[in-house]
Every structure is written in structure tokens, then in C-alpha cells.
Amino acid sequence: MNTSRILITCAKSIPSFLRQELVELNYPVLSETMAGVETEGTIDDAMRLDLFLRTGHRVLFTLKSFAARDADALYREVKDIPWETFIPADGYVCVTSAVAMPGIRDSRYASLKCKDAVVDRIKERTGRRPDSGPERDRSVVHLFWSDGQATVYLDTSGEPLSRRGYRKIPLTAPMQETLAAAVILATGWSGGGNVVNPMCGSGTLAIEAALIGLERPPGLLRGSFGFMHLPGFNDAVWQAMREDARRLSKKTLSGRIIATDVNPAAVEAAKKNAATAGVDHLIEFSVCDFAETTVPEGGGVVVMNPEYGERMGEVQKLDAVYARIGDFLKQKCAGYRGYVFTGNLDLAKKIGLRTKRRIPFWNSGIECRLLEYELYEGSKQKTRGRGDAETRGE
Ligand SMILES: C[S@@+](CC[C@H](N)C(=O)[O-])C[C@H]1O[C@@H](n2cnc3c(N)ncnc32)[C@H](O)[C@@H]1O
């Protein structure tokens, strides 16, 4: 297949990490929006991106861009695409859409029009009509239609790439895998030094750190992608790509990854998830209060995602937890860089340490920050004094 534009969608605040990933994989960045980055390549490139990207959600291969003022024009233009070469006549197709068109109040109507055009075309050319529905585990087509301009994509990912396939046991408020990967990338950790992850919950940050440290592509964990349902899908090329990636990834890490949580059920789930991801031998799990977490000599990053009172816990009770996080970072983590991911900046003030950076993120519609603390050895670390804008407020 020819080269085409490839749009990779992602969560808000993630494009800078996604762009960096593309650059490191040697792909050009053609444009960047609030929730996506565009590059170009062939279907094989799309497959490679599905395999390697850690922070992207969907790899969308552009089939056609056109002007369409109404649903009939949309139908005609979509029907003109040679769908019989992209979707098996005995297959199953799901059409998703993002629509901002005057007169189209429900994007499901646009999806339906698009789906009709796809299956009508295949029926006309082959005599058979593929099934269709909401499941994204086979062929997926995405329609973007805004201000009279439409683009139709083949969604080569199918299920979003955040579904790595290892989190069989999610607990309350787990972090999405793609977000956890972006958080680890934001810490700058890439395999040297230790990663300490108290409050690990279902283990997403520790598992993503292990995959990043090993340079093991997250797509190796998945058995199913949208591109596998292309009639011309070349399994030999895909297997060779996977084999190369596996061969080039590291087998061990130089530092330690330590993950703890006070909830035994969380640690149990995290262990199982890590085993499914094939990295359980690299993560030292234990059940304890975060302040009792072992912090090994040698430095590295300490990364914590405490509750922030939006979905779990109560803000008032969390005041004391955040103050104790400050004490833990100051007293036990000298020589490390400390990171706290939170959606509540008032609570963050209770940490009482000077932030070096505040990296913006979004998590389930909530604006969050990854706060970075430089935890100097000896006496350099300053706590905030009374009257300071970010004093603990005690
Ligand atoms: C927001 S969740 C972390 C979610 C995690 N990032 C994930 O992806 O699953 C916060 C976790 O902190 C744990 N926690 C709360 N208080 C704690 C404490 N005092 N010591 C250790 N863990 C604690 C909870 O059990 C919960 O698993």
C-alpha cells in the first residue's frame, strides 16, 4: 500500500511525549494538535507504530480527505473508497466518528451513514455484506468530519493502544497505561538508577517503567490489532517486526524497581498484572504504608500517585497523607528525584517542598500535575517557610 498521512491520537497534554516518541522512531512530525500528532508512512509503518508507541491511543491511517456538506455527500464520497481491499466481505466492521457539523446533532448518524457506504460498496463488489457493530476487535474505520471537511481513516489499532492486555485486574482509580507511560517518560527515567513507586495500586507506573527500562515495546503484549483484519495483512512481516523488537529489547535492568501499597489486594493485583506483562521478576512488590517503603542507595526516581479526593478518599483526610508524603520524600529519598501525580493542587501544597517543575496532565477529565522535587543529599533541600505562597498551611 502507498504512503499516506497517519494520525496518532492521544489524551490531552500527551502530544509532546508522543512527538518525542515519533522522533526517536525516526518518523517525521507533520502536525500536532491538542490530542494528536500526524506523521506519514505505509501500512507497515502503522503496524510498527502500533507495536512501539507507548503514549498514543489510536494509529489512524488516512484513506481519503474530501469536502462533504451533508450526509448524502458523505455517503457518496465514502462509497467511492475501494473498501473491498480493506475489509473482508465476510468480516465485521465498526465505524467510530468525531463530528462537528451543523445539522448533524448526533455523531452516530454520521457513523451509520459511513457504515452504510462501506457495506453497500462491499456488497456491490463482492455480493456479500460484512457484519457491523460496536465491537472494536476486528476492522475499525474512523470518520472525522468538521466544518464540511471529512477524513476517513483505517483505525489500525482497533482497540485503543492503552489496552495493553496486561491489566486483567484493575482496581479503583487505576491510571491509564498510556498516561502512566507518559508520566515515566516525563521523569526522564530510561533504565538507569532505581524506580521507587509507593502507593502503586494496580502497578501501572511500575509496569510501564519496567517496559520502558527494558526498551520492550508495549505492543508485544497484545495479540490483536485492527490491521490484522486487512485482507492483505502480511503476518510474516508482523512476526519479523515483533521478533526484531524482542531481540533488541534488554533482558535485565541495572537498577531496582520497588512497588508498594498499603492495600494487600492492590499488591496482589499488581503482581498478577506484572506477571501478565512479563515483568514481575523485575519489580519488588510489598505491602506497607508508603513511608515504610525501602528506598535503595544509588538514587533514581520516586514516583507516587496518591488519591486526590475526586474519585476516592476524602480531601480532608488526605491533608495529613500529603504532609507525610513531604516528610517521606525529604527524610528517606535524598539523592532521588521525587514525583507526585495529583489532581488537587491544594493538597499538593501540604507536601511542603519546593517544586522544581509542574508538568501538566489530564486524567479522566481532571486537570492534574506531575510535581517534581529535587531531593538533595544533605542540607540543600529547602522546605517552604510560613507565609510562602505554597506553605503547608499548618
Ligand atoms: C490513586 S491509587 C494509585 C493508582 C495507581 N497509579 C494505578 O495505576 O493503579 C492510590 C493508591 O494509594 C494507596 N494508598 C493509600 N494510602 C496509602 C498509604 N498510607 N500507604 C500506602 N499506600 C496507600 C491506595 O491503596 C491506592 O492503591
The ligand as an ORCA input file, in Angstrom:
! r2SCAN-3c Opt
* xyz 0 1
  C      -4.830      6.550     43.040
  S      -4.371      4.983     43.607
  C      -2.921      4.602     42.651
  C      -3.322      4.031     41.320
  C      -2.149      3.514     40.544
  N      -1.364      4.569     39.939
  C      -2.652      2.557     39.455
  O      -2.394      2.788     38.275
  O      -3.338      1.586     39.793
  C      -3.683      5.325     45.170
  C      -3.189      4.105     45.931
  O      -2.604      4.545     47.159
  C      -2.812      3.529     48.127
  N      -2.640      4.148     49.467
  C      -3.464      4.991     50.105
  N      -2.934      5.332     51.298
  C      -1.756      4.692     51.412
  C      -0.747      4.645     52.414
  N      -0.854      5.322     53.537
  N       0.358      3.889     52.182
  C       0.468      3.179     51.022
  N      -0.465      3.167     50.052
  C      -1.563      3.923     50.236
  C      -4.209      3.030     47.836
  O      -4.361      1.706     48.352
  C      -4.268      3.088     46.309
  O      -3.931      1.837     45.762
*
